[in-house]
């Protein structure tokens, strides 16, 4: 065997064996969505747009908007549901990693606030990861490495964003895309074949201007610059092309690493950014529509929360079963992109 075939054969034991390898098993999932629903028809009264125009270009019908709820409040509610599903108490958790770009404050971290809200023991590690819409997979990667190294045994990984606070609600090109929400998973250190098989994370800071939001800090008295409005900005068409290409590459990496073929994938849980992007990825993998989890129509793009929310819904609907091979993939500002493959 030569080339990629030899590499795949060498890596195949990551999927087929290693029953004694320490892994991060996804022991429980949880999610939380704010009560307020903002439909496309509601947006028609706010900006020059229409339900037909939004749905045709994005696949979105409505989204949720947080009213007086912080990211840490939403994240804590999702985490409680994940802990319940895992059969664990907050005192069992020794690591909290939160993917978010809409923290409660510049500091402390949202993870520290969630640690306090849940009553997780003082001394447990807690920190945020900033990777925009790839934030959950970045956080998952970090927590997995802590567990594999033996530094943590039970970890909470949370994706939460409150984009309603950084959206320009007069900009029809962006305000129709995003929603608020939170999703969480509990990782448990266990030996065996089940759990995270591998994760890949990437970035390209040269392209930061394609998708960004300025910070909310004001100029000091020693600067001549004017305050900058903290609204999200995006170059939509070019971002679409790069998202499809980079996510496709990230998927190829984790599949090759684990000796997987498209027909081995039981379920694809992609970042919920745009239905056209999801369809492009599905077609690349030649997956049937029933193998792809989408909830974009109901919630819009919830950034770092989108994958764990979609995963939690799929689990609770009975779509994911023991030994299923689950593929995650995301793309976000940074630019960042990531993928992960899990044996359930």
Buried (B, 14 or more C-beta within 10 A) or exposed (E): EEEEEEBBEEBBEBBEEBEEBBBBBBBBBBBBBBEBBBEBEBBBEEBEBEBEBBBEBBBBBBBBBBEEBBBBBBBBBBBBBBBEBBEBEBEBBBBBBBBBBBBBEEEBBBBBBBBBBBEBEEEBBBBBBBBBBBBBBBBBBBBBBBBBEEEBBBBBBBBBBBBBBBBBEEBBBBBBBBBBBBBBBBBBBBEEBBBBBBBBBBBEEEBEEBBBBEEEEEEEEEEEEEEEEEBBBBBEEEBBEBBBBBBBBBBBBBBBBBBBEBEEBBBBBBBBBBBBBBBBBBEBBEBEEEBBBBBBBBBBBBBBBBBBBBBBBBBBEEBBEEEBBBBBBBBBBBBBBBBBBBBB
